Amino acid sequence: MHLITYDISKNPVRAKLARYLAKSGQRLQKSVFLVDVPRYRFKQFIKGIEKITGKEGDVVVFSLCRGCRKKARQLSRVKENVFIA
């Protein structure tokens, strides 16, 4: 599982990236997604992000191991726990 954050100023690029990430995961905040991409597809997934963004903005991908997901705490009013390991 991966946590992806981005800061992109151009609306069309930002919207396209959000649609791409939503196909593989869940939006946690406006520019933060939790995605579950199989290991064999991960490189292709990252290339898809690079193709969409080009040199526009910043994208950061955090890999979350099972132990990290178990330690995560969700402090919000949302009832669904998105960090289920």
Buried (B, 14 or more C-beta within 10 A) or exposed (E): BBBBBBEBEEEEBBEBBBEBBEEBBEBBEEBBBBBEBEEEEBEEBBEBBEEBBEEBBEBEBEEBEEEBBEEBEEEEEEEEEBBEE
